[in-house]
Amino acid sequence: VVLAVLTTSFGVTGYSLPRDQIGYWAVKIGTGVPDAIPVIGSPLVELLCGSASVGQSTLTRFYSLHTFVLPLHTAVALSNDT
């Protein structure tokens, strides 16, 4: 289950990196889903995006997740899988 979540996270973060219209709207829709959660939705989106809207801080966070955080967690999950 952990590897499935990590794989999906790679797809979500990688889809936004080209920074074209498709990636922009994918991030807008993807961040709209947690925003619909009562009480914790808005703070969760701000944590994910770096602000209330999609911008440069969002791209920086997604790039960091995609290139540093997710590979580290994947390596740990794979090493613990044996």
Secondary structure, 3 states (H helix, E strand, C coil): CHHHHHHHHHHHHHHCCCCCHHHHHHHHHHHHHHHCCCCCHHHHHHHHHCCCCCCHHHHHHHHHHHHHHHHHHHHHHHHCCC
